[in-house]
């Protein structure tokens, strides 16, 4: 359970159940049929076991009312009206009680349920009050009993309806609170990301700017052509690093290019050769989406970075192999030809694996038999859903 679930746990409610008659599934239909059969059977049994009254129409009217009970699911008030003759004869209380419960469940106002319960009470009490000569106290007691018979089922229906409405309201309130909490969490994450981006920009940007300024000063004051060329190259690299960092942090102005792609490969390869790498590239013209284009650029960039760090002086071969539905990027470098200091593995290859995975491709980094290294990525020609991420060795 996360923080959000823990905060909202006291409000957790069961989801309101839909009416079974509104569910078209076969199981729901079978359940409705079974419930209706039991309801009609119980009401018929109660009528058959009742003592006969002095009204000849009471028994057939009660039987008809019982048989019409399934109609209450769609026409509750008409079903109640069909039960009124039976309740007037004294044998219709079982089906009338079921119909009154349904009327209470479907009434949008409490007064509507009260009105229908009053009608049923009058239909049941009027014949008894007109035909009896009992004392007033007995008449009042009889009227109270018929009022209870009519009012209790209707009141139960109203209470069930109100409970369902309350449950629905609380569920919606819980959903709204969850959405509000999620929005606050997203806002807090966005603010934290913005703060971290500013910190990175201020710290790294300051140091990179100093490198560029000092390289420019060295180029302006040195008389050695090689030193001037190296200083200018270092200044360009620092400037390019600043641009890439600002692009990644989303700090560039509108209209400024923010993402490298296949069109920038010649510049990337030229910079690598200027740094001393022997790069041989076979990069045919490929038409693909910006996401795939940027992923290909990053794969080649990471391969060149690894070659510079771990295999100085080794030749590097870059190959792009496009097919109908995928593009294979291969960067192979030989063993180092100059002394090198062992360097710990960074986050370049894991980040590259995640990037290619998000673009719908795969990435493999493996050593070669001659002591070199091979980086190979397979990407779709268009962005697709990412496959499962394979585990790659970290160099």
Secondary structure, DSSP 4 states (H G I P E B T S, - for coil): --HHHHHHGGG--PPPPPPGGG--SHHHHHHHHHHHHHHHHHHHHHHHTSPP-S-THHHHHHHHHHHTGGGGGT-HHHHHHHHHHHHHTTS-HHHHHHHHHHHHHH-SSHHHHHHHHHHHHHHHHHHHHHH----HHHHHHHHHHHHHHHHHHHHHHHHHHHHHHHHHHHHHHHHHHHHHHHHHHHHHHHHHHHHHHHHHHHHHHHHHHHHHHHHHHHHHH---HHHHHHHHHHHHHHHHHHHHHHHHTT-SPTTS-----GGGHHHHHHHHHHTT-EEEEE-------HHHHHHHHHHHHHHHHHHHHH-TT-EEEEEEEE-SSEEEEEEEE---SS--------SHHHHHHHHHHHTT-EEEEEE-TTS-EEEEEEEESS-----PPPP----
